Amino acid sequence: MSLEARVTDLESQMAFQDDTIQALNDVLAAQQRVVERLQLQMEALLKRQEEMVGQFESFEEEAPPPHY
């Protein structure tokens, strides 16, 4: 294999690797945005659950009505 053919082959491989790295980077960035959005949603759900648990606890602590 000639030196020119080897260089051409290496340049081809490098171009393919650059494209693959860029595609992986794009996917990773998109996944990071999804993870951040899910974390915000999880925080909101936990806060809402805590509020609801607090409401239910206040109902349980009330005395039963007099007809019981």
PyMOL commands that set and color helices and strands:
alter all, ss='L'
color gray80, all
select helices_A, chain A and resi 3-61
alter helices_A, ss='H'
color red, helices_A
deselect
rebuild
show_as cartoon
